[in-house]
Amino acid sequence: MMKLRWGVLGCAGIAVRSVMPAIQKSERGELVAIASRGIDKAQETAAKMNIPKAYGSYEELLADPGIDAVYIPLPNHLHKEWTIKAAEAGKHVLCEKPAAMDADEAEQMVEACRKAGVVFAEAFMYRLHPRVERVKSIIASGEIGELRAVNGCFTFNNAADAGNVRYRQEWGGGSIYDVGVYPLSAARWIIGAEPEAVTVHALFSEQHGGVDMMASGLIEFGGGIGMTFDCGMWAAYRQGVEILGTEGRIELKGAFTNTEPFIVHTKEGEREEGLFHDLNNYVTQADQFARAAFGEAAYPFPAEDAIANMRLVDACLLSARTRSRVLVKGQGV
């Protein structure tokens, strides 16, 4: 069985805590190299994670012919540059969410990967959990009736960490970029359509570089279906999604970590489904990406999905800054 040889650009927390250990545990992946802006940090991380190679620059890692794919957990403003450079070096790219600073950047990234003949995917690991398809099948079956609305949230309180990169506006900081993308992307796959318009209100904090520390909004879809959401980095922790139909509803607790079963409420009562105790979403992500890179199966979400998601993010940020209803590019009416 072929294994995809991975390199990682940067030593971000999400990489060290979750993605790199998952690659090492996966059936189809092999973690062979780590790069940082300095060799000391790279060597320290390599020793800690038992990674064979350490590089003191991202360019050195991309020049390594023994690497097939890269994972990019860099700050958001660096995603475009290093995705394009990786593609030009012939590496497949798994890029941390959000894919880019805006939809135009995402389009350039996707096009660079298409031109180079490499796979590009945005690292929304939660969407690869089996319960995603199960929830979709319940909705399609009509068990909860006609779909009427979706509500999602993802908040946490990290406001005391004044030096956090999430508070650098020029680096793509803010709660919509950081955690809002989760309920926004969830609404798109649940409803199975692209949104038409948005209205978002946000708390912009001068104590935190002027980024949105809290945002609440309404996303308009066709057929009168609406999605309400809130996200924040200066609020008590919570996350979840509720899907409302005419005859019932589905409650997804721990919607983006998949650590809890979801609950289906109908006229007949309620039931729990889909805990999957032993499933690691990050391992699933690594294996599915490897199969796509080897041409064995398409990745469940095409590269263009990242562009569509960034169009929605762009509209939300513009709405919050102008305090107005904003049409989603290519969709609004």
SULSUL-V662402 format. One record per backbone hydrogen bond with DSSP energy under -0.5 kcal/mol. CO is the residue of the C=O (numbers start at 1). NH is the residue of the N-H. E is the energy in kcal/mol with one decimal. If there is no record, write none. Layout:
co=(CO & CO)
nh=(NH & NH)
e=(E & E)
//
This chain:
co=(4 & 4 & 5 & 5 & 6 & 6 & 7 & 8 & 8 & 9 & 12 & 13 & 14 & 14 & 15 & 18 & 19 & 20 & 21 & 22 & 28 & 30 & 30 & 31 & 32 & 33 & 34 & 35 & 38 & 39 & 40 & 41 & 42 & 43 & 44 & 45 & 46 & 46 & 53 & 55 & 57 & 58 & 59 & 61 & 63 & 64 & 68 & 69 & 70 & 71 & 71 & 72 & 75 & 76 & 78 & 79 & 80 & 81 & 82 & 83 & 84 & 85 & 86 & 87 & 92 & 93 & 93 & 94 & 95 & 102 & 103 & 104 & 105 & 106 & 107 & 108 & 109 & 110 & 111 & 112 & 113 & 113 & 114 & 119 & 121 & 122 & 123 & 124 & 125 & 126 & 129 & 129 & 130 & 131 & 132 & 133 & 134 & 135 & 136 & 137 & 138 & 138 & 139 & 142 & 144 & 144 & 146 & 148 & 149 & 150 & 151 & 152 & 153 & 154 & 155 & 156 & 156 & 158 & 160 & 161 & 164 & 165 & 166 & 167 & 168 & 168 & 169 & 171 & 174 & 175 & 175 & 176 & 179 & 179 & 180 & 181 & 182 & 183 & 184 & 185 & 186 & 187 & 188 & 188 & 196 & 197 & 198 & 199 & 201 & 202 & 203 & 203 & 203 & 204 & 205 & 205 & 205 & 206 & 208 & 211 & 211 & 212 & 213 & 213 & 214 & 215 & 216 & 217 & 218 & 218 & 219 & 219 & 220 & 220 & 221 & 222 & 225 & 226 & 227 & 228 & 229 & 230 & 231 & 232 & 233 & 238 & 239 & 240 & 241 & 242 & 242 & 243 & 244 & 244 & 248 & 249 & 250 & 250 & 251 & 251 & 252 & 252 & 254 & 254 & 261 & 262 & 263 & 263 & 264 & 264 & 265 & 266 & 269 & 271 & 273 & 276 & 279 & 280 & 280 & 281 & 282 & 283 & 284 & 285 & 286 & 287 & 288 & 289 & 290 & 291 & 291 & 292 & 302 & 303 & 303 & 304 & 305 & 306 & 307 & 308 & 309 & 310 & 311 & 312 & 313 & 314 & 315 & 316 & 317 & 318 & 319 & 319 & 324 & 326 & 328 & 328)
nh=(6 & 30 & 68 & 69 & 32 & 33 & 71 & 10 & 35 & 73 & 16 & 17 & 18 & 19 & 20 & 22 & 23 & 24 & 25 & 26 & 4 & 6 & 32 & 52 & 53 & 8 & 55 & 10 & 42 & 43 & 44 & 45 & 46 & 47 & 48 & 49 & 50 & 51 & 34 & 36 & 61 & 62 & 63 & 64 & 65 & 67 & 92 & 7 & 94 & 9 & 73 & 96 & 78 & 79 & 82 & 83 & 84 & 85 & 86 & 87 & 88 & 89 & 91 & 90 & 70 & 95 & 121 & 72 & 123 & 106 & 107 & 108 & 109 & 110 & 111 & 112 & 113 & 114 & 115 & 116 & 117 & 118 & 117 & 93 & 95 & 124 & 125 & 127 & 128 & 129 & 132 & 133 & 134 & 135 & 136 & 137 & 138 & 139 & 140 & 141 & 142 & 143 & 142 & 145 & 247 & 248 & 246 & 226 & 244 & 228 & 242 & 230 & 240 & 232 & 238 & 158 & 235 & 161 & 162 & 164 & 167 & 168 & 174 & 169 & 171 & 173 & 172 & 77 & 178 & 179 & 180 & 181 & 182 & 183 & 184 & 185 & 186 & 187 & 188 & 189 & 190 & 191 & 192 & 193 & 328 & 220 & 326 & 218 & 216 & 204 & 205 & 213 & 214 & 206 & 208 & 210 & 211 & 209 & 211 & 205 & 213 & 175 & 233 & 234 & 203 & 231 & 201 & 229 & 199 & 220 & 221 & 227 & 196 & 197 & 224 & 225 & 221 & 150 & 219 & 152 & 217 & 154 & 215 & 156 & 158 & 155 & 254 & 153 & 252 & 151 & 244 & 250 & 148 & 149 & 245 & 265 & 243 & 252 & 253 & 263 & 241 & 255 & 257 & 258 & 253 & 273 & 251 & 265 & 266 & 271 & 249 & 269 & 266 & 264 & 262 & 279 & 281 & 283 & 284 & 285 & 286 & 287 & 288 & 289 & 290 & 291 & 292 & 293 & 294 & 296 & 297 & 295 & 305 & 306 & 307 & 308 & 309 & 310 & 311 & 312 & 313 & 314 & 315 & 316 & 317 & 318 & 319 & 320 & 321 & 322 & 323 & 324 & 200 & 198 & 331 & 332)
e=(-0.7 & -2.7 & -2.4 & -2.1 & -2.5 & -1.3 & -2.0 & -1.0 & -2.3 & -0.7 & -2.2 & -3.1 & -1.7 & -2.0 & -2.7 & -1.4 & -2.3 & -2.0 & -1.4 & -1.3 & -3.7 & -3.3 & -0.8 & -0.5 & -1.6 & -1.6 & -2.4 & -2.6 & -1.6 & -2.9 & -2.4 & -2.3 & -2.5 & -2.4 & -2.0 & -2.5 & -0.9 & -2.5 & -1.6 & -1.9 & -1.2 & -2.2 & -1.5 & -1.5 & -0.6 & -1.3 & -2.3 & -2.1 & -2.6 & -2.2 & -0.6 & -2.8 & -2.3 & -1.3 & -2.1 & -2.2 & -2.4 & -2.0 & -2.0 & -2.6 & -2.5 & -1.2 & -2.6 & -1.9 & -2.9 & -0.6 & -2.0 & -2.5 & -3.0 & -2.0 & -2.4 & -1.8 & -2.3 & -2.7 & -2.5 & -2.2 & -2.1 & -2.4 & -2.8 & -1.7 & -0.9 & -2.4 & -0.7 & -3.2 & -2.7 & -2.3 & -1.2 & -1.4 & -1.9 & -1.3 & -2.0 & -0.6 & -1.7 & -2.9 & -2.0 & -2.2 & -2.0 & -2.2 & -2.6 & -1.8 & -0.6 & -1.1 & -1.2 & -1.7 & -2.2 & -1.2 & -1.3 & -1.1 & -3.0 & -2.2 & -2.9 & -1.4 & -2.0 & -1.6 & -1.9 & -0.6 & -1.2 & -1.8 & -1.8 & -2.0 & -2.0 & -1.6 & -1.3 & -0.8 & -1.5 & -1.5 & -1.6 & -1.1 & -2.2 & -2.5 & -2.9 & -1.1 & -1.3 & -0.7 & -2.1 & -2.2 & -2.3 & -2.3 & -1.4 & -1.7 & -2.5 & -2.5 & -1.6 & -0.8 & -2.4 & -3.3 & -2.8 & -2.4 & -2.8 & -0.7 & -0.5 & -3.0 & -0.9 & -0.6 & -1.3 & -2.4 & -0.5 & -0.9 & -1.4 & -2.2 & -0.7 & -3.3 & -2.8 & -0.9 & -3.0 & -2.4 & -3.0 & -2.0 & -2.0 & -0.5 & -0.5 & -2.5 & -3.7 & -1.1 & -0.6 & -1.2 & -2.6 & -1.9 & -3.4 & -2.2 & -2.6 & -1.5 & -2.7 & -1.8 & -2.6 & -2.8 & -1.1 & -2.3 & -3.4 & -2.6 & -0.6 & -2.4 & -3.0 & -1.7 & -3.0 & -3.3 & -2.9 & -0.6 & -0.9 & -2.7 & -1.7 & -0.7 & -1.1 & -2.6 & -0.5 & -2.6 & -3.1 & -0.6 & -0.5 & -1.7 & -2.2 & -1.4 & -3.4 & -2.6 & -2.4 & -1.8 & -0.6 & -0.5 & -2.2 & -2.4 & -2.0 & -2.4 & -2.7 & -2.3 & -2.1 & -2.2 & -1.8 & -2.6 & -2.2 & -2.7 & -1.0 & -1.3 & -1.8 & -1.6 & -0.6 & -2.0 & -2.3 & -1.9 & -1.9 & -1.4 & -2.1 & -3.0 & -1.9 & -2.2 & -2.6 & -2.4 & -2.5 & -2.4 & -2.2 & -2.1 & -1.7 & -1.1 & -0.5 & -2.6 & -2.6 & -2.6)
//
